[in-house]
Amino acid sequence: MTAARDVTVEADASGTPLTVESGEQAIGTVTDAQPGQAPIAISVPDDVDAGEYTIDADISYAYTYQQSGSGVTYDRTRTWSTSFDVVVDDEARFKIVDVNTDAQVGDMGTIDVELENIGEETATDLNVVLESFDEGLVFGESLQSAARVDELEPGDTATVSYDAAFADGTSVRNYPLEATVQFKTEDGLDRVDERLAAGVMPGAEQRFSITDVHSTLHVGEDGHLEGYVTNEGPSDAENVVVRYTEESQNVIPIETAIAVGSLEAGESASFSLPVDVSGEAEAIDREIDLAVQYRNEDLEARLFEDAAAMVSVAEQRDEFLVDVTPTEIAAGDSTLVDVEVTNNLDQTVTDVEAKLFASDPLDSDDDEAFVERLDPGETVTLTFDLEAAGSATAKTYPISFDFRYDDERGNSHLSGTTRVAVDVTDGGGGLPLGLIAILTVSGLGAGAYVYQRR
């Protein structure tokens, strides 16, 4: 026989207190010049006695037993039963007693492994290597991490800790782990206890929700994006901050972050973000990207980015509403015009400077007024002088107003121009210019005399 092909090894520990964990092992082709190896994993119970135990093994393979001159080959399969001895000594052996973590899905944390020496000798210089078999659980950028224990006596336990992270979007389930313990015996010999199996389950991903969103946004104005942020858990969150992360040239945050304080799991808090909407923006519904910054129970900074708010941007509006009385003046007359000015914004304005503009044949010798403060929706009456030239044609003419004011942040603005129609009526009495009518009354009657100045 030149080669054994498709070689498999299956071990059986029946009749011993040991258990074979590895199952059937395939090792491929074996020849005299190229022997094969089959690693057999055997678990040893805590209470097993030290000594020698026999493990049975079946080795199955295929081989060519005849080849004809025409090139036809004839194969056979065979199983060879054998056995080998395993020695369980009194040296240190280990088992994982417990594994827990404070890490959540999408976050970093610590995995604590409690290791017990179940052997009968003290182990020193322990190097405990923990390995993950799932890329959803990593130690830094690796699937392995190591921790050191100086000494572990028989029956004692030690807790070793590893910095770990669970990837975003992974499920909440048991993640398989395997530990390997490298140590020195009491005689100073190097030993390895391998394949200590365990599992660890992360906490659910920390989540936040944004609800009850409303806004006071208008094209060309400052406004507010308001709503509630809720800590959906599972853990409490410290120093919660709502961040505006939307990138837009026309809708720009005045403040990019608003702190709302600490939130227990299930607790909500209101927030209000000041936003500036440019005059070039469109009056449409928009989805605004938000994020929630917070600190976990270890006061480590974290960021939840899966948050957004739907808001409406309303059409551009006049900052001030104007109502003028009277809106009629006779040619050649002057009158006092009362102007009711209403703050149409959603914020208090200060240092309001009102200006009246009139063009020929209308004019004003008193065209400015001042208001110190005007709350949202508040109305104030301002009075201006308005004159119409005697030569004015009877028809409708425009006058206009604008307002310079300071907003709540102290920024100065100039409002858009508001136009108002004024009707000029005929100012004549029916007599030629320069004639004066005099009415005299006497006991005999009354008469009207007209004379012309020379």
Secondary structure by P-SEA (a helix, b strand, c coil): cccccbbbbbbbcccccccccccccccccccccbbbbbbbbbbbcccccbbbbbbbbbbbbccccccccccbbbbbbbbbbbbbbbbbcccbbbbbccccccccccbbbbbbbbbbccccccccbbbbbbbbcccccccccccbbbbbbccccccbbbbbbbbbcccccccccbbbbbbbbbbccccbbbbbbccccbbbbbccccccccccccccccccbbbbbbbbbbccccccccbbbbbbccccccccccccccccccccccccbbbbbbbbbcccccbbbbbbbbbbbbcccccbbbbbccbbbbbbbbcccccbbbbbccccccccbbbbbbbbbbccccccccbbbbbbbbcccccccccbbbbccccccbbbbbbbbbbbcccccbbbbbbbbbbbbcccccbbbbbcbbbbbbbbccccccccccbbbbbbbcccccbbbbbbcc
